[in-house]
Amino acid sequence: MKKRLTIIQMDVHVNDVEYNYTRVQELLSQSLSECPDIIVLPETWNTGFYPSKELINIADRNGERTKSLLSTFAKEHNVNIVGGSVAVAKNDVVFNTSYAYNREGTLVGEYSKMHGFSPAKEDQYFAGGTHTTHFELDGIPCSTVICYDIRFPELVRMAALPNTELLFVPAQWPTMRLRHWQV
């Protein structure tokens, strides 16, 4: 079963939430010209990669804005969306969370990054998730990990074990770490 994926890359503006949401809406609409089955967004596209104590003030409260945007778009355009990840505030704690929606606009997967990138102090400002996620998009078994999580082989193994055929890894890595993708 062949599927067309559109991977959206964007210049995420750190700490400029309004710009980022507007830009994602534009890029989602533009991506429809490619007739994708699945659209994939980048890591922390709502706030930028911004590990700091101010993050709690700009993160999406309970993911409500992001979930509404992605669900509505998926349903209106009959497309699956893996929402990259966004900074989500829950009970005064921030998570780096990915949401996956099917063509009906139903949330089918939610995953919060388990391993914060300690050299950037992500582990000090983002809480770690507690479980993997498994979902289907057009009958394809899928899972998600986020960025630094791929450096933990047991986590990736747990994500892949239940017959996962498509593993999404939204990440915001600098050019100096490009070689890691090739490994």
Beta strands, then each sheet from edge to edge (+ up, - down):
strand 1: 5-7
strand 2: 38-40
strand 3: 60-61
strand 4: 80-82
strand 5: 86-90
strand 6: 93-101
strand 7: 107-112
strand 8: 134-137
strand 9: 140-144
strand 10: 166-168
sheet 1: 1+ 2+ 4+ 6- 5+ 3+
sheet 2: 1+ 2+ 4+ 6- 7+
sheet 3: 8+ 9- 10-
end
